[in-house]
Amino acid sequence: MKNACKIVILGALLATLTGCTGRVYNKEKNCNYDYLLHPAISVSKIIGGCGPVAK
């Protein structure tokens, strides 16, 4: 029973995290980056890998 509970909790956690993912493109649409929880905390966004993003 404990193992089943752990699996259910893990599944719920993974479902929550995958619901918060996404992709953002730059203005020219030739570069994009993925983020896990919020676009502002993506490593690619922080280092400016794609330049200004489209709004």
C-alpha positions in Angstrom: 0.0 0.0 0.0 2.8 2.4 0.8 4.5 1.7 -2.5 1.2 2.5 -4.4 0.9 5.7 -2.5 4.4 6.7 -3.4 3.8 5.9 -7.0 0.6 8.0 -7.1 2.4 11.0 -5.4 5.3 10.7 -7.9 2.9 10.6 -10.8 1.0 13.6 -9.6 4.3 15.5 -9.2 5.4 14.7 -12.7 2.0 15.6 -14.1 2.2 19.0 -12.4 5.7 19.7 -13.7 4.9 18.7 -17.3 1.9 21.1 -17.2 4.3 24.0 -16.5 6.7 23.5 -19.4 6.8 25.4 -22.6 8.7 26.9 -25.5 9.5 30.5 -26.3 10.7 31.8 -29.7 12.7 34.9 -30.5 11.4 37.7 -32.7 12.9 36.2 -35.9 11.4 32.8 -35.1 14.8 31.2 -35.8 15.7 30.3 -32.2 13.8 28.9 -29.3 14.3 27.7 -25.8 12.4 25.4 -23.5 11.6 26.2 -19.9 10.4 24.0 -17.0 8.4 26.2 -14.6 8.6 29.8 -15.9 10.3 31.4 -19.0 12.2 33.9 -16.9 14.2 31.3 -15.1 15.3 29.3 -18.2 19.1 29.1 -18.5 18.9 30.0 -22.2 16.9 33.1 -21.3 19.3 34.1 -18.5 22.4 34.0 -20.8 20.6 35.6 -23.7 21.1 32.8 -26.1 18.3 33.7 -28.5 18.2 37.5 -28.1 14.9 39.3 -27.5 11.8 37.1 -27.4 8.6 37.7 -29.3 5.7 39.1 -27.2 
